Amino acid sequence: MQRYFLNQNADEDQRFFITDKEDIHHITNVMRHQIGDKIIITFENLKVYTCVITSIDDTEIEVELEEAQSNDTELPVEVTICSGLIKADKYEWLLQKSTELGASHFIAVQMDRSVVKLNQSKVDKKMVRWNKIVKEAAEQSYRLVIPTIEFVSNLKGVYVNIDKYDYVLVAYEDVAKEGEMSEFKRALKQFGKGDRVLIIFGPEGGLSPEEVELFKNNGYIVGLGHRILRAETAPLYALSAISYEKELMG
Amino acid sequence: MQRYFLNQNADEDQRFFITDKEDIHHITNVMRHQIGDKIIITFENLKVYTCVITSIDDTEIEVELEEAQSNDTELPVEVTICSGLIKADKYEWLLQKSTELGASHFIAVQMDRSVVKLNQSKVDKKMVRWNKIVKEAAEQSYRLVIPTIEFVSNLKGVYVNIDKYDYVLVAYEDVAKEGEMSEFKRALKQFGKGDRVLIIFGPEGGLSPEEVELFKNNGYIVGLGHRILRAETAPLYALSAISYEKELMG
């Protein structure tokens, strides 16, 4: 059954109206749903219900709550993927795949070695598309929340907010080349439920020594295995490992 | 320094000739290398050397071994990613990313629910491109071996060869939905150095019950976390987790 997000709180006594233009288009024109059809709605209070469509018109679709669904598809830790600006197509699939793998927030940063240069106005245009990609990936992967995306013009702008996080990790290729193979797992083992984790990844050219130096005293400088991962691949490794360590038993 | 593969064994008393047209083009036209420049060559016997270019012409480039490099970038287990045929662009990046993450072999299978249909002759055309993608990804991620790719026209054709593997895992969305969260880690903990591991992933529509049934008695039917991963994402999760479990300490 197709899933949609509704930024209201579920309440079993209520009916709800879907007014988002794209959702209405998707329900009526893409899925060709009729009155009486069922969809799944994820509400702002993280409740998930199968709902019956009770009326359809151009501006709103009315649904009635039917059955509560129990599924917690969120990672036990709240992961922020902070990465350097990279080529558009690569960043778009980093967003899509990292959303599938459970990231909660994204920070796109104009880093020292970012070949791609964006200013705020260019970013504003991209944000519309970025948020659409993340919303659709969240729906497809049954996420309960849609990840947020922000742009910061340099890594110092991220550093000033590190008190918001319980753990800060910096994925640094150079320490991996030197054989650093224990810090990442050492950090993950300590993560507790609900902890906020910031993980920083460089652009294609990698992080500059100055950027790494910023976090040297407040973060774990980690290597992610023996191979050189591209800028868009490293976040997927980190998120997969967090799920493996924290979600899987055995 | 740029890396190239040479299908000869390194021998410190020897000079070597690069005769692969694409490598010659890359060295002379893309990298614009001159006599005296250095490149890194990975030899068939898994030895890696920095080499000096001693002569360049249209048909061959002569290099002289300079310094042995020590780097083991291969996963401790030999992983075969067996996946259903999926849309071309998605399968191509599955190949690229899985190579970065350490896969040794790929088997593309025409599965029950594969929307994409290919016959051997169509596959032969694609193989050229697929092998190029895998070779370039292996060079960029400093792999010591180039993964192999084969096509099998249905999953029974894979089943008849399972004796080749020490472990067989089947990533099955339906058991994940039912909350299966321990088999994958239970299997990984048992992997020993050099073990051959086959991991089977469905196409966009997932594996059919009949396909899963095939491996029920010989394999681990595993879930990969709480989120629904796309066909092209699940292999990256598995490979990242294997690296995390087997390569990282702490």
Interface residues (C-beta under 8 A of the other chain):
Chain A: N71 D72 T73 E74 L75 W93 K97 E100 L101 G102 Q140 S141 Y142 R143 M181 S182 E183 F184 K185 R186 K189 L224 G225 H226 R227 I228 L229 R230 T233 L236 Y237 S240 A241 S243 Y244 E245 E247 L248 M249 G250
Chain B: N71 D72 T73 E74 L75 W93 K97 E100 L101 G102 Q140 S141 Y142 R143 M181 S182 E183 F184 K185 R186 K189 L224 G225 H226 R227 I228 L229 R230 T233 L236 Y237 A238 S240 A241 S243 Y244 E245 E247 L248 M249 G250
